[in-house]
């Protein structure tokens, strides 16, 4: 029941944005995504991808991409944009992130932007291949100064994001105003 309400709420949100320009990929992704390896098909996951702008950018870089979100409206618009751009290696998966599984060591890149569900961190960690990376950016507690009505359960505490990846190589661990950012590389088995 909760998932249905979430889907309806997000579908309504994205319906209201139908006439807005299609968003650009997140700058953190542009700065920290490695080139897709030429020797095999690289895979990426845009988790809670919404309109899929980050997943589409990854597909344009040569990754086979899964864009997962609860909103069918957002995924439909992302699919239309992928078709317009002639991007073929993108799958749009309607998923309730509260009740999902991810294949272990399946992705070279996993990106999550403006979404926080703490019990997903073990799944995200496991889904990244050794040597792959996570790019994560979402709001922290300082966001309450901007939006006091926001539920603090969905805001990161200082240093929390890095704590989930403390045993990985951190390329970026920053807190800018009310946003926390992290880019981390999963250790290889022999390192």
Secondary structure, 3 states (H helix, E strand, C coil): CHHHHHHHHHHHHHHHCCCCCCCCCCHHHHHHCCCCCCCCCCEEEEECCCCCHHHHHHHHCCCEEEEEECCHHHHHHHHHHHHHCCCCCEEEEECCHHHCCCCCCCEEEEEEECCCCHHHHHHHHHHEEEEEEEEEEEEEHHHHHCCCCCCHHHCECCCHHHHCCCCCEEEEEEEECCEEEEEEECCCCCC
